Amino acid sequence: MKHIQLIKRLATGFIAAAFILPLVACQPNDQAMKDFFEKNPEVLQAQIEKVLKEKGIRGKPRQKSLAERMKNPIKVGLNNAYTMGPDDAPITIIEFSDFQCPFCSRVIPTMKKLVKDYNGKVRFAFRHHPLSFHKNAMSAAKASLAAGEQGKFWEMHDKLFENQRQLTDPNIEKLAKDLKLDIAKFKKAWKSNKYDAQIQKDIQFARSNGASGTPAFFVNGVYMKGAQPYASFKQLIDKLLEQKKKS
């Protein structure tokens, strides 16, 4: 999602004429651009790099290699996050996520598959990072925690991602009814400020540790950026498990 914000800042003058309009069609509006680039992130990344190079703008600092990140893991707590997988699993994957982020929804099957395939060796935890430009993300985050109080965090988690383009309050309330929650109890918790401190702590931790966008992952403290493919997580998990065998 942050790439879309960057392209909006860059998309003036010759930049818009040079590549945005031909890619999306004539006179695209913001939503058309957003939809296109969400479905084609590799095109967006290539165009950003091209424009930065043409304009002589230095790119972001090189991301540390996997080996470097493994040498200096970041201490990450759960902060009351909901988890799937055993508490004593040797590998803990902590995600910082946003219910309106399409990249976050893409990685759900990967997380569930890792927990299943590693059969007791992987625990997955969900922490919140509702981005400010997603107007319904904060409400959705609080809704998931309110559902969690009735034992249905993961059910609401899945429903919110399945309906991430329709996360208005009436639609979220309908999801709660579909899950057969106690609606009065749900709404009281959802609309309160009882989750604010937890969510803000998640946001601040993510930002202060280089995870300004979503999704972001810490695998036993090793940072992984974005909706990485299954193979990337597997590579890191296997290395971490091998480390544990040797220690």
Residue pairs with C-beta under 8 A, 6 or more apart in sequence:
1 98
1 101
1 102
1 103
1 131
1 133
1 134
1 213
1 214
2 131
2 212
2 213
3 37
3 41
3 44
3 45
3 48
4 33
4 34
4 37
4 38
4 44
5 133
6 48
7 20
7 33
7 37
7 44
7 47
7 48
8 30
8 33
10 48
10 51
11 20
11 33
15 51
19 47
19 50
19 51
20 28
20 33
20 47
21 27
21 28
23 36
23 43
23 47
24 32
24 33
24 36
25 32
28 36
36 43
37 43
37 44
38 102
38 103
41 103
49 59
52 58
52 59
63 225
66 222
66 235
66 236
66 239
69 222
69 223
70 222
70 236
70 239
70 240
70 243
73 218
73 220
73 221
73 222
74 209
74 218
74 221
74 222
74 223
75 221
76 94
76 205
76 209
76 218
76 221
78 94
78 125
78 127
79 127
79 198
79 201
79 202
79 205
80 198
81 94
81 125
81 126
81 127
82 125
82 126
82 148
82 153
82 154
82 157
83 123
83 124
83 125
83 126
84 112
84 115
84 123
84 124
84 154
85 115
85 120
85 122
85 123
85 124
86 120
86 123
87 123
89 118
89 120
89 121
89 122
89 123
90 121
90 240
90 241
90 244
91 118
91 121
91 122
91 123
91 219
91 220
91 237
91 240
91 241
92 122
92 123
92 124
92 125
92 219
92 220
93 111
93 114
93 122
93 123
93 124
93 125
93 217
93 218
93 219
93 233
94 125
94 127
94 217
94 218
94 219
95 104
95 107
95 111
95 124
95 125
95 126
95 127
95 215
95 216
95 217
96 127
96 128
96 129
96 202
96 205
96 206
96 211
96 214
96 215
96 216
96 217
97 104
97 126
97 127
97 128
97 129
97 214
97 215
98 104
98 128
98 129
98 130
98 131
98 134
98 137
98 141
98 214
98 215
99 130
99 134
99 136
99 137
99 140
99 141
99 144
99 160
99 161
99 164
99 167
100 130
100 131
100 134
100 136
100 137
100 140
100 164
100 167
101 131
101 134
101 137
101 164
101 214
101 215
102 164
103 214
103 215
103 226
103 227
104 161
104 214
104 215
104 227
105 161
105 164
106 227
107 215
107 227
107 228
108 158
108 161
110 227
110 228
110 229
110 230
110 233
111 124
112 124
113 230
114 122
114 124
114 230
114 233
114 234
114 237
115 122
115 123
115 124
118 237
121 237
121 241
122 237
126 153
126 157
127 202
127 205
127 206
128 141
128 144
128 198
128 199
128 202
128 203
129 202
129 203
129 206
129 211
129 214
129 216
130 137
130 138
130 140
130 141
130 199
130 203
131 137
131 213
131 214
136 167
136 168
137 167
138 199
139 167
139 169
139 172
139 190
140 160
140 164
140 167
140 172
141 195
141 199
142 190
142 195
142 199
143 156
143 160
143 172
143 175
143 176
143 186
143 190
144 153
144 156
144 157
144 160
145 153
145 189
145 195
145 198
145 199
146 176
146 186
146 187
146 189
146 190
146 195
147 153
147 155
147 156
147 176
147 179
147 181
147 186
148 156
149 185
149 189
150 181
150 182
150 185
150 186
152 179
152 181
155 179
156 175
156 176
156 179
159 175
159 178
159 179
160 167
160 172
160 175
163 171
163 175
172 190
173 183
173 187
176 183
176 186
176 187
176 190
177 183
189 195
206 212
206 216
209 218
209 223
210 223
211 223
211 225
213 225
213 226
215 226
215 227
216 223
216 224
216 225
216 226
217 223
217 224
217 225
217 228
217 233
218 224
219 233
219 236
219 237
219 240
220 240
222 236
222 240
224 232
224 233
224 236
